[in-house]
Amino acid sequence: MTDYLQMQKLIATIEPSISVITHIELLSNKNIPSDEWKQIQDFIQIAVIYELKKEIVEQTIILRQDYKIKTPDAIIAATALVHNRKLITRNISDSKNIPDLIVVDLHAL
């Protein structure tokens, strides 16, 4: 199943929410086919977008110090932790060892 179909299936079962970093990442790829581009925009319209607030910044710093992960990945993980959300990702390697963070592998759905 393609990532797009997996995401559609997932969206139907959850209240979507994303980090502001994910928002940026989703819209930064200029090579997305137009049908997928529309789906991404539709998803963003219904998703709660968590802005970068002080408690997320503080959690990001802790994650960067303790786990040596890249800043964007740390912000996304910190956002999930601060807002008690699951992290759904295709790249579980950066965040799978973070205590209290529930990581769901998009490929495993």
DAZI-V130408 format. One record per residue. RES is the residue in three letters. PHI is phi in radians with two decimals (NA if undefined). NEAR is the number of other C-alpha atoms within 12 Angstrom. D_FIRST is the distance of its C-alpha to the first C-alpha in whole Angstrom. Layout:
# DAZI-V130408
res | phi | near | d_first
RES | PHI | NEAR | D_FIRST
RES | PHI | NEAR | D_FIRST
This chain:
# DAZI-V130408
res | phi | near | d_first
MET | NA | 12 | 0
THR | -1.24 | 14 | 4
ASP | -1.00 | 20 | 7
TYR | -1.07 | 23 | 8
LEU | -1.18 | 16 | 6
GLN | -1.08 | 20 | 6
MET | -1.16 | 26 | 10
GLN | -1.06 | 21 | 11
LYS | -1.06 | 16 | 10
LEU | -1.15 | 23 | 12
ILE | -1.04 | 25 | 15
ALA | -1.18 | 13 | 16
THR | -1.95 | 10 | 17
ILE | -2.35 | 17 | 19
GLU | -1.61 | 16 | 22
PRO | -1.21 | 28 | 20
SER | -2.55 | 29 | 22
ILE | -2.47 | 34 | 22
SER | -1.30 | 35 | 25
VAL | -1.02 | 27 | 27
ILE | -1.15 | 26 | 26
THR | -1.11 | 33 | 22
HIS | -0.98 | 26 | 23
ILE | -1.09 | 19 | 25
GLU | -1.09 | 18 | 22
LEU | -1.09 | 23 | 20
LEU | -1.69 | 21 | 22
SER | -1.57 | 14 | 24
ASN | -1.51 | 15 | 21
LYS | -1.41 | 11 | 23
ASN | -1.77 | 11 | 20
ILE | -1.38 | 17 | 18
PRO | -1.01 | 12 | 17
SER | -1.03 | 12 | 19
ASP | -1.17 | 12 | 17
GLU | -1.23 | 22 | 15
TRP | -1.01 | 19 | 18
LYS | -1.10 | 16 | 19
GLN | -1.13 | 21 | 16
ILE | -1.11 | 28 | 17
GLN | -1.10 | 19 | 21
ASP | -1.09 | 17 | 20
PHE | -1.07 | 28 | 19
ILE | -1.08 | 26 | 22
GLN | -1.11 | 15 | 24
ILE | -1.69 | 17 | 23
ALA | -1.42 | 20 | 23
VAL | -1.35 | 20 | 26
ILE | -1.90 | 24 | 26
TYR | -1.46 | 30 | 28
GLU | -1.34 | 24 | 31
LEU | -1.45 | 26 | 33
LYS | -1.90 | 18 | 36
LYS | -0.92 | 15 | 38
GLU | -1.18 | 19 | 37
ILE | -1.25 | 29 | 33
VAL | -1.04 | 23 | 35
GLU | -1.10 | 20 | 37
GLN | -1.18 | 28 | 34
THR | -1.07 | 31 | 33
ILE | -1.06 | 24 | 36
ILE | -1.06 | 21 | 36
LEU | -1.11 | 30 | 32
ARG | -1.13 | 24 | 33
GLN | -1.22 | 15 | 36
ASP | -1.46 | 17 | 35
TYR | -2.13 | 23 | 32
LYS | 0.93 | 19 | 32
ILE | -1.73 | 25 | 29
LYS | -1.09 | 20 | 29
THR | -0.96 | 23 | 30
PRO | -1.03 | 27 | 27
ASP | -1.14 | 33 | 25
ALA | -1.17 | 36 | 28
ILE | -1.13 | 36 | 28
ILE | -1.10 | 43 | 25
ALA | -1.12 | 50 | 25
ALA | -1.09 | 44 | 29
THR | -1.07 | 37 | 28
ALA | -1.10 | 38 | 26
LEU | -1.11 | 30 | 29
VAL | -1.09 | 27 | 31
HIS | -1.73 | 26 | 29
ASN | 0.92 | 17 | 28
ARG | -2.01 | 25 | 24
LYS | -1.36 | 29 | 21
LEU | -1.75 | 35 | 20
ILE | -1.79 | 32 | 16
THR | -2.61 | 28 | 15
ARG | -1.60 | 22 | 13
ASN | -2.08 | 18 | 17
ILE | -1.44 | 23 | 18
SER | -1.07 | 18 | 21
ASP | -1.28 | 27 | 23
SER | -2.14 | 36 | 24
LYS | -1.16 | 24 | 23
ASN | -1.72 | 17 | 27
ILE | -1.45 | 28 | 28
PRO | -1.05 | 14 | 30
ASP | 1.25 | 18 | 29
LEU | -1.68 | 26 | 26
ILE | -1.55 | 22 | 23
VAL | -1.92 | 28 | 20
VAL | -1.99 | 22 | 16
ASP | -1.40 | 22 | 14
LEU | -1.02 | 24 | 11
HIS | -1.24 | 19 | 9
ALA | -1.52 | 17 | 10
LEU | -1.35 | 19 | 9
